[in-house]
Amino acid sequence: MNKFSHLDTDGNVKMVDVTEKTPSIRRARAEGIIMLQADTINLIQNEAMPKGNVLTTAKIAGIQAAKKTWDLIPMCHQLNLSFVDLEFELNREQIM
């Protein structure tokens, strides 16, 4: 049976020392669908939402989330990020 590095010999949770770990290139991709009403899509496309540009706000929030992943996932070490990007596509074929 493989030993899980985040558990000690008694099965207690522990943080793993990664001080000597060689840096590596990692890539992650996530995808999701948000269903909106046609009127909402029109407001977004026309940048007419009362609180401003929704997609710009969402992009900023996504970048912040990527930078805070280490803080949100238990037992995850902070990693230096060299690039984060988010893309949005408004698809009228998937209107709620």
The 8 nearest C-alpha neighbors of each residue, nearest first, counted from 0:
[[1, 2, 3, 4, 8, 6, 10, 7],
 [2, 0, 3, 4, 6, 5, 8, 7],
 [1, 3, 4, 0, 6, 5, 8, 7],
 [2, 4, 5, 6, 1, 7, 10, 0],
 [5, 3, 6, 2, 15, 7, 13, 14],
 [4, 6, 13, 3, 12, 14, 15, 7],
 [7, 5, 12, 10, 11, 4, 13, 3],
 [6, 8, 10, 11, 9, 13, 12, 5],
 [9, 7, 10, 6, 11, 2, 12, 3],
 [10, 8, 7, 11, 6, 12, 13, 5],
 [11, 9, 6, 7, 8, 12, 5, 13],
 [12, 10, 6, 7, 9, 13, 8, 5],
 [11, 13, 6, 5, 7, 10, 14, 74],
 [14, 12, 5, 6, 15, 11, 7, 74],
 [13, 15, 5, 74, 16, 12, 6, 4],
 [14, 16, 5, 17, 13, 4, 74, 6],
 [17, 15, 18, 14, 19, 20, 13, 76],
 [18, 16, 20, 19, 15, 76, 21, 14],
 [17, 19, 16, 20, 21, 15, 22, 76],
 [18, 20, 17, 21, 16, 22, 15, 23],
 [21, 19, 17, 18, 22, 16, 23, 15],
 [20, 22, 23, 19, 17, 18, 24, 16],
 [23, 21, 20, 24, 19, 25, 78, 79],
 [24, 22, 25, 21, 20, 26, 78, 79],
 [23, 25, 26, 22, 81, 80, 21, 27],
 [26, 24, 23, 27, 80, 22, 78, 81],
 [25, 27, 28, 24, 82, 83, 23, 80],
 [28, 26, 25, 29, 83, 65, 30, 24],
 [27, 29, 30, 26, 85, 84, 83, 25],
 [30, 28, 27, 31, 85, 26, 32, 86],
 [29, 31, 28, 32, 86, 85, 87, 33],
 [32, 30, 33, 29, 87, 34, 28, 88],
 [31, 33, 34, 30, 93, 88, 35, 90],
 [32, 34, 35, 31, 93, 95, 94, 89],
 [33, 35, 95, 94, 32, 93, 36, 90],
 [36, 34, 95, 94, 39, 33, 37, 40],
 [35, 37, 95, 39, 38, 94, 40, 34],
 [36, 38, 40, 39, 94, 41, 35, 91],
 [39, 37, 41, 40, 36, 42, 35, 43],
 [38, 40, 42, 36, 41, 37, 43, 35],
 [39, 41, 43, 37, 42, 38, 44, 36],
 [42, 40, 38, 44, 39, 43, 45, 37],
 [43, 41, 47, 39, 45, 40, 48, 44],
 [42, 44, 46, 40, 41, 45, 48, 39],
 [45, 43, 41, 46, 42, 40, 47, 89],
 [44, 46, 42, 47, 43, 41, 48, 40],
 [47, 45, 43, 52, 44, 48, 42, 51],
 [46, 48, 42, 45, 49, 43, 51, 52],
 [47, 49, 51, 42, 50, 46, 43, 52],
 [48, 50, 51, 47, 52, 46, 42, 53],
 [51, 49, 48, 52, 53, 47, 46, 56],
 [52, 50, 48, 49, 53, 46, 47, 56],
 [51, 53, 46, 55, 54, 56, 48, 50],
 [54, 52, 56, 55, 51, 57, 43, 48],
 [53, 55, 57, 56, 52, 58, 87, 43],
 [56, 54, 58, 57, 53, 52, 59, 60],
 [55, 57, 53, 59, 54, 58, 60, 52],
 [58, 56, 54, 60, 55, 59, 61, 53],
 [57, 59, 61, 55, 60, 56, 85, 54],
 [58, 60, 56, 62, 61, 57, 63, 55],
 [61, 59, 57, 63, 58, 62, 64, 56],
 [62, 60, 64, 58, 63, 59, 57, 65],
 [61, 63, 65, 59, 64, 60, 58, 83],
 [62, 64, 60, 66, 61, 65, 59, 67],
 [63, 65, 61, 67, 62, 66, 68, 60],
 [66, 64, 62, 68, 67, 63, 61, 83],
 [65, 67, 63, 64, 68, 62, 80, 69],
 [68, 66, 64, 70, 65, 69, 63, 71],
 [69, 67, 71, 65, 70, 66, 64, 72],
 [68, 70, 77, 75, 67, 76, 71, 72],
 [69, 71, 67, 68, 72, 75, 73, 77],
 [70, 72, 68, 69, 67, 73, 75, 64],
 [73, 71, 69, 75, 70, 68, 74, 76],
 [72, 74, 75, 71, 70, 69, 76, 68],
 [75, 73, 14, 72, 76, 5, 69, 15],
 [76, 74, 69, 73, 72, 77, 70, 68],
 [77, 75, 69, 78, 74, 70, 17, 73],
 [76, 78, 69, 75, 79, 70, 68, 67],
 [79, 77, 80, 76, 69, 66, 75, 68],
 [78, 80, 81, 77, 66, 82, 76, 22],
 [81, 79, 82, 78, 66, 83, 65, 77],
 [80, 82, 79, 83, 78, 24, 25, 66],
 [83, 81, 80, 84, 79, 62, 26, 65],
 [84, 82, 62, 85, 81, 65, 80, 61],
 [85, 83, 82, 86, 62, 58, 61, 65],
 [86, 84, 58, 87, 83, 61, 62, 57],
 [85, 87, 84, 88, 58, 54, 30, 57],
 [88, 86, 89, 85, 54, 58, 57, 90],
 [87, 89, 90, 86, 32, 91, 54, 85],
 [88, 90, 91, 87, 40, 44, 93, 43],
 [89, 91, 92, 93, 88, 94, 40, 34],
 [90, 92, 93, 94, 89, 37, 40, 35],
 [93, 91, 90, 94, 89, 95, 37, 34],
 [94, 92, 91, 90, 95, 34, 35, 33],
 [93, 95, 91, 35, 36, 92, 34, 37],
 [94, 36, 35, 34, 93, 37, 33, 92]]
